[in-house]
């Protein structure tokens, strides 16, 4: 009987030790993630970036219609999102987000800085993403977007994301 109690105690002790070690590892991982995020963000600002596509063959611009799960749903905006601690820079953010959201592979050399939208604690960097042919972009949308459409520069839809509308009003002259 005493031997069984010792085994139960030892098993309980080992489980508690493992649970404590596991908890400590989780806390350490979360602290490191938070610290990396802190170092990654400029002055504690949230960083995000996206791509406004430009098809060189048609001259049209490609944007995504945000789905109901996103803020500012049913508005058109560049394809993009928040910077991740694993992104080495904002171009890497755009490459990753375009792949996630519309399933299209782009490279950093396709991206040209176009505009920076700033609001207290937040920056959104819009890049122009040049593609040779409009038809080469075959969007396979995730749940963040309902559509991916092409528009002429002066015929953008009326339902634009507010930040994108501001960007266009300030940077339309920079668009080819």
Secondary structure as GFF3:
##gff-version 3
##sequence-region A 1 176
A	DSSP	alpha_helix	2	40	.	.	.	ID=ss1
A	DSSP	three_ten_helix	42	44	.	.	.	ID=ss2
A	DSSP	beta_strand	46	55	.	.	.	ID=ss3
A	DSSP	beta_strand	61	66	.	.	.	ID=ss4
A	DSSP	beta_strand	76	77	.	.	.	ID=ss5
A	DSSP	beta_strand	79	82	.	.	.	ID=ss6
A	DSSP	alpha_helix	90	102	.	.	.	ID=ss7
A	DSSP	three_ten_helix	108	110	.	.	.	ID=ss8
A	DSSP	beta_strand	111	119	.	.	.	ID=ss9
A	DSSP	beta_strand	122	131	.	.	.	ID=ss10
A	DSSP	three_ten_helix	134	136	.	.	.	ID=ss11
A	DSSP	beta_strand	145	151	.	.	.	ID=ss12
A	DSSP	three_ten_helix	153	155	.	.	.	ID=ss13
A	DSSP	alpha_helix	162	171	.	.	.	ID=ss14
A	DSSP	three_ten_helix	172	174	.	.	.	ID=ss15
###
